[in-house]
């Protein structure tokens, strides 16, 4: 059974700082790994999806990497802004089916 | 841009009552899902649905839960007799197609329905 863990659970940084969010997963037969953003009381916004055959994906100031052998993914946010404040969720899709396994999230606060 | 929609945004019900949460998936999508998130906890998979039947379900999805695609656009989650612990945000998602390897494309999520059981 896939388990996804995210560290740290919460992070507070000053505006402009570059930061890394970490995710680990237990089943290396992961099909894809996705990073979502969740604002308080709101839905889930997909940020990046990395297929198992890929090593990384980039979108604007965001870069996500995937290392299946070590069971890790990182989300790199460059030049953070107060609008980046949200909870970031790491989500693994298993190879056998269509169930997504969510991590507990990293709650990010970017201070002006 | 097409999006998944959910109604209502907030539902309040009394314990023991039946509730139906509604979702309209993206129109050309074929696979539909329900997830829930209890306040302060992880998002959890409930069920996936394809070709008018359940594909997979978690241990959470017991006999109190059912899903249905009553027409060509709606996808519903019914909770027959709600309990206090059913209070959560419920997310619907949909995806387009399966790949040749029997795996699934990216899932797109709706904004959620917050269910409060009193």
Interface residues (C-beta under 8 A of the other chain):
Chain A: X31 X32 X34 X36 X41 X42 X43 X44 X46 X49 X89 X91 X93 X95 X97 X98 X99 X100 X101 X102 X103 X104 X105
Chain B: X31 X33 X35 X41 X42 X43 X44 X45 X48 X55 X56 X58 X91 X95 X98 X103 X104 X106 X107 X108 X109 X110 X111 X112 X114
